[in-house]
């Protein structure tokens, strides 16, 4: 995620970090070159363009802009929902830290809280398509079932079994056990919500129609601008293509908020926050450092 103060005019014009300009540069350049060729052809054979009217492109551009705004809003909702769920993850971990203060004697509380860290690491790895067991292993004692279809959820099951055992041994009250179980249910809801975002993309025909329409619009637009604008047509084509291709690329970025792109959610920083909360609650003074933005990117 990009973390930086609002840039000045020079920064707005030339800032590339977090911008989609580099990813759409080739497409915009090709469309601009095509516009230049069309203007050149129009200067040789103006009669070929005498009946080209800009009105259809005005209507199509307006409709396309509205259509893109709906899609980008849907993609941003996914990004923001993912951030809310990761925020809820922090809330539930903090709540469990408070609830487990009644667990006295032995190292049972430390095992519970460290396995919570393992759950957080496993969840992020699962959302990123990485090895859940490998991500969780440094925080979990004992053997992790690599063949379990949902390693991250299996960690919650282990925590729940430990809480149940504590209740049976009368080390925590029945009421306290219900409170702990309620927190674990909330963590399951967080995981399920994040998996829903990850595994349910926007409908493919919806996205495909938008991609095709954008390319058709940007390729055909120079035919309408060649005659009235002349050699200004490639410049305006470059601006329009940058806008439409850019909005389309931003929507693709926001659709999957848990990845490694510059504009994705800072999952590593959020997990590091959980690590610090847990280790601090366990009395450790040497806490891992807070992750800071590197070249304006907070991972």
C-alpha positions as CSV (number, residue, x, y, z in Angstrom):
1,X,0.0,0.0,0.0
2,X,1.3,3.5,-0.9
3,X,1.9,5.6,2.2
4,X,3.0,9.2,1.4
5,X,1.8,12.7,1.9
6,X,0.0,14.5,-0.9
7,X,2.6,15.4,-3.6
8,X,3.1,18.8,-5.0
9,X,2.5,19.7,-8.6
10,X,5.9,18.3,-9.7
11,X,5.3,15.1,-7.8
12,X,1.8,14.7,-9.3
13,X,3.3,15.0,-12.8
14,X,6.4,12.8,-12.4
15,X,5.7,10.4,-9.5
16,X,5.8,6.8,-10.7
17,X,5.8,4.8,-7.4
18,X,2.3,3.5,-7.0
19,X,1.2,4.7,-10.4
20,X,0.0,2.4,-13.1
21,X,1.7,4.5,-15.8
22,X,4.5,2.0,-16.3
23,X,2.1,-0.9,-16.8
24,X,-0.1,0.8,-19.4
25,X,2.7,2.7,-21.1
26,X,3.1,0.3,-24.0
27,X,-0.7,0.1,-24.7
28,X,-1.0,3.9,-24.6
29,X,2.1,4.3,-26.8
30,X,0.7,1.9,-29.4
31,X,-2.6,3.6,-29.5
32,X,-0.8,7.0,-29.9
33,X,1.3,5.7,-32.8
34,X,-1.9,4.4,-34.4
35,X,-3.4,7.8,-34.0
36,X,-0.4,9.4,-35.7
37,X,-0.7,6.9,-38.6
38,X,-4.4,7.7,-39.0
39,X,-3.7,11.5,-39.0
40,X,-1.1,11.0,-41.7
41,X,-3.5,9.0,-43.8
42,X,-6.2,11.7,-43.3
43,X,-3.8,14.4,-44.5
44,X,-3.2,12.4,-47.7
45,X,-6.8,11.3,-48.3
46,X,-9.2,13.7,-46.4
47,X,-12.2,12.5,-48.4
48,X,-12.0,9.1,-46.6
49,X,-12.8,10.8,-43.3
50,X,-15.4,13.3,-44.5
51,X,-18.3,11.3,-43.2
52,X,-16.8,10.4,-39.8
53,X,-18.7,12.0,-37.0
54,X,-17.6,12.4,-33.4
55,X,-21.1,12.1,-31.9
56,X,-21.1,8.3,-31.6
57,X,-17.8,8.5,-29.7
58,X,-19.1,11.1,-27.3
59,X,-22.1,8.9,-26.4
60,X,-19.9,5.8,-26.2
61,X,-17.3,7.6,-24.1
62,X,-19.9,8.8,-21.6
63,X,-21.5,5.4,-21.3
64,X,-18.0,3.8,-20.9
65,X,-17.1,6.2,-18.1
66,X,-20.3,5.4,-16.2
67,X,-19.7,1.7,-16.7
68,X,-16.1,1.9,-15.5
69,X,-17.1,3.9,-12.4
70,X,-19.5,1.1,-11.4
71,X,-16.8,-1.5,-11.8
72,X,-14.1,0.5,-10.0
73,X,-16.6,1.1,-7.1
74,X,-17.2,-2.6,-6.9
75,X,-13.4,-3.3,-6.9
76,X,-12.8,-0.6,-4.2
77,X,-15.5,-2.2,-2.1
78,X,-13.6,-5.4,-2.2
79,X,-10.4,-3.7,-1.2
80,X,-12.0,-1.8,1.7
81,X,-13.9,-4.9,2.9
82,X,-10.6,-6.8,3.0
83,X,-9.1,-4.0,5.0
84,X,-12.0,-4.1,7.5
85,X,-11.6,-7.8,7.9
86,X,-7.9,-7.6,8.6
87,X,-8.7,-4.8,11.1
88,X,-11.3,-7.1,12.7
89,X,-8.5,-9.7,13.0
90,X,-6.5,-7.3,15.1
91,X,-9.5,-6.6,17.3
92,X,-10.3,-10.2,17.9
93,X,-6.6,-11.0,18.8
94,X,-6.5,-8.2,21.2
95,X,-9.7,-9.3,22.8
96,X,-8.4,-12.9,23.1
97,X,-5.2,-11.5,24.8
98,X,-7.4,-9.9,27.4
99,X,-9.7,-12.9,27.8
100,X,-6.8,-15.3,28.3
101,X,-5.3,-13.4,31.2
102,X,-7.3,-15.7,33.6
103,X,-5.3,-18.7,32.4
104,X,-2.8,-19.2,35.2
105,X,0.1,-21.6,35.6
106,X,2.2,-23.4,33.1
107,X,2.7,-22.1,29.6
108,X,-0.8,-22.8,28.3
109,X,-1.6,-19.1,27.7
110,X,1.7,-18.6,25.8
111,X,0.8,-21.6,23.5
112,X,-2.6,-20.2,22.9
113,X,-1.4,-16.7,22.0
114,X,1.5,-17.9,19.8
115,X,-0.9,-20.2,17.9
116,X,-3.0,-17.1,17.3
117,X,0.1,-15.6,15.6
118,X,0.4,-18.8,13.6
119,X,-3.2,-18.4,12.5
120,X,-2.6,-14.9,11.4
121,X,0.5,-15.9,9.4
122,X,-1.3,-18.9,7.9
123,X,-4.3,-16.8,6.9
124,X,-2.2,-14.3,5.0
125,X,-0.2,-17.1,3.3
126,X,-3.5,-18.8,2.3
127,X,-4.8,-15.6,0.8
128,X,-1.6,-15.1,-1.1
129,X,-1.4,-18.7,-2.4
130,X,1.6,-19.6,-0.3
131,X,2.4,-22.5,2.1
132,X,0.2,-22.0,5.1
133,X,2.0,-24.6,7.2
134,X,5.4,-23.1,6.5
135,X,4.2,-19.7,7.5
136,X,2.6,-20.9,10.7
137,X,5.3,-23.3,11.8
138,X,7.6,-20.9,13.7
139,X,4.7,-20.0,16.0
140,X,3.2,-23.5,16.6
141,X,4.4,-26.3,18.8
142,X,4.0,-29.8,17.7
143,X,3.2,-31.2,14.3
144,X,1.1,-29.3,11.7
145,X,-1.0,-31.5,9.4
146,X,0.3,-30.4,5.9
147,X,-2.4,-32.5,4.3
148,X,-5.3,-30.8,6.0
149,X,-7.5,-29.0,3.4
150,X,-7.5,-25.9,5.5
151,X,-4.4,-25.6,7.7
152,X,-5.3,-22.2,9.0
153,X,-8.7,-23.3,10.2
154,X,-7.1,-26.4,11.8
155,X,-5.1,-24.0,14.0
156,X,-8.3,-22.5,15.2
157,X,-9.6,-26.0,15.9
158,X,-6.5,-26.6,18.0
159,X,-7.0,-23.4,20.0
160,X,-10.7,-24.3,20.5
161,X,-9.7,-27.7,21.8
162,X,-7.3,-26.2,24.3
163,X,-9.9,-23.8,25.5
164,X,-12.4,-26.7,25.9
165,X,-9.8,-28.6,27.9
166,X,-9.2,-25.7,30.2
167,X,-12.9,-25.5,30.9
168,X,-13.1,-29.2,31.6
169,X,-10.2,-28.9,34.0
170,X,-11.9,-26.0,35.8
171,X,-9.0,-23.7,35.0
172,X,-11.4,-21.3,33.4
173,X,-15.1,-20.7,34.1
174,X,-17.9,-21.8,31.7
175,X,-18.7,-18.2,31.1
176,X,-15.0,-17.5,30.2
177,X,-15.0,-20.5,27.8
178,X,-18.1,-19.1,26.1
179,X,-16.3,-15.8,25.6
180,X,-13.2,-17.4,24.2
181,X,-15.3,-19.5,21.8
182,X,-17.2,-16.4,20.7
183,X,-13.8,-14.8,19.7
184,X,-12.8,-17.9,17.8
185,X,-16.1,-17.8,15.9
186,X,-15.3,-14.2,15.0
187,X,-11.9,-15.2,13.7
188,X,-13.6,-17.9,11.6
189,X,-15.8,-15.3,10.1
190,X,-12.8,-13.1,9.3
191,X,-11.2,-16.0,7.5
192,X,-14.3,-16.9,5.6
193,X,-14.9,-13.3,4.6
194,X,-11.3,-12.9,3.3
195,X,-11.6,-16.2,1.4
196,X,-14.8,-15.0,-0.1
197,X,-13.1,-11.9,-1.5
198,X,-10.1,-14.0,-2.7
199,X,-12.0,-16.8,-4.4
200,X,-14.9,-14.8,-5.9
201,X,-13.7,-12.4,-8.6
202,X,-16.0,-10.1,-10.4
203,X,-18.1,-11.9,-13.1
204,X,-15.8,-12.6,-16.1
205,X,-18.2,-11.5,-18.8
206,X,-18.6,-8.2,-17.0
207,X,-14.9,-7.6,-17.0
208,X,-14.3,-8.9,-20.5
209,X,-17.0,-6.6,-22.0
210,X,-15.3,-3.6,-20.3
211,X,-11.8,-4.6,-21.6
212,X,-13.0,-5.1,-25.1
213,X,-15.0,-1.8,-25.2
214,X,-12.0,0.2,-23.9
215,X,-9.7,-1.2,-26.6
216,X,-12.3,-0.6,-29.3
217,X,-12.9,3.0,-28.1
218,X,-9.3,3.9,-27.9
219,X,-8.4,2.4,-31.3
220,X,-11.4,4.0,-33.1
221,X,-11.2,7.4,-31.4
222,X,-8.4,8.8,-33.7
223,X,-10.7,8.3,-36.7
224,X,-13.1,10.9,-35.3
225,X,-10.4,13.3,-34.1
226,X,-8.1,13.2,-37.1
227,X,-10.0,15.6,-39.3
228,X,-11.0,18.3,-36.8
229,X,-7.8,18.2,-34.6
230,X,-5.0,17.2,-37.1
231,X,-1.8,16.5,-35.3
232,X,-3.3,17.3,-31.9
233,X,-5.3,14.1,-32.3
234,X,-2.4,11.8,-31.1
235,X,-2.0,14.0,-28.0
236,X,-5.6,13.8,-27.0
237,X,-5.7,10.1,-27.9
238,X,-2.8,9.5,-25.5
239,X,-4.6,11.3,-22.7
240,X,-7.8,9.4,-23.2
241,X,-6.1,6.1,-23.5
242,X,-4.0,6.8,-20.4
243,X,-7.2,7.6,-18.5
244,X,-9.3,4.6,-19.6
245,X,-6.4,2.0,-19.5
246,X,-5.4,3.4,-16.1
247,X,-8.8,3.1,-14.6
248,X,-9.1,-0.4,-15.9
249,X,-5.7,-1.4,-14.5
250,X,-6.6,0.2,-11.1
251,X,-9.8,-1.9,-11.0
252,X,-7.7,-5.0,-11.6
253,X,-5.4,-4.1,-8.7
254,X,-8.2,-3.5,-6.2
255,X,-10.1,-6.6,-7.2
256,X,-7.5,-8.8,-5.3
257,X,-6.4,-6.7,-2.3
258,X,-4.2,-9.4,-0.6
259,X,-1.4,-9.7,-3.2
260,X,2.0,-8.2,-3.5
261,X,1.2,-5.2,-5.7
262,X,2.1,-1.7,-4.6
263,X,-1.5,-0.8,-4.1
264,X,-2.5,-4.0,-2.2
265,X,-3.2,-4.1,1.5
266,X,-0.2,-4.0,3.9
267,X,-0.7,-7.6,5.1
268,X,2.8,-8.0,6.4
269,X,2.5,-4.8,8.5
270,X,-0.8,-6.0,9.9
271,X,0.6,-9.4,10.9
272,X,3.7,-7.7,12.4
273,X,1.3,-5.6,14.6
274,X,-0.3,-8.8,15.8
275,X,3.1,-10.3,16.6
276,X,4.0,-7.2,18.7
277,X,0.7,-7.3,20.5
278,X,1.0,-11.0,21.4
279,X,4.7,-10.9,22.4
280,X,4.2,-7.8,24.4
281,X,1.3,-9.4,26.3
282,X,3.6,-12.4,27.0
283,X,6.1,-10.0,28.7
284,X,8.8,-10.0,26.0
285,X,10.7,-6.7,25.8
286,X,12.6,-7.4,22.6
287,X,9.8,-7.0,20.1
288,X,10.1,-7.1,16.3
289,X,10.3,-3.7,14.7
290,X,7.3,-2.0,13.3
291,X,7.3,-2.3,9.5
292,X,7.8,1.1,7.9
293,X,7.1,2.1,4.3
294,X,10.0,1.4,1.9
295,X,10.2,3.9,-0.9
296,X,6.5,4.8,0.0
297,X,5.4,1.2,-0.1
298,X,4.1,-0.5,3.1
299,X,4.0,-4.2,2.4
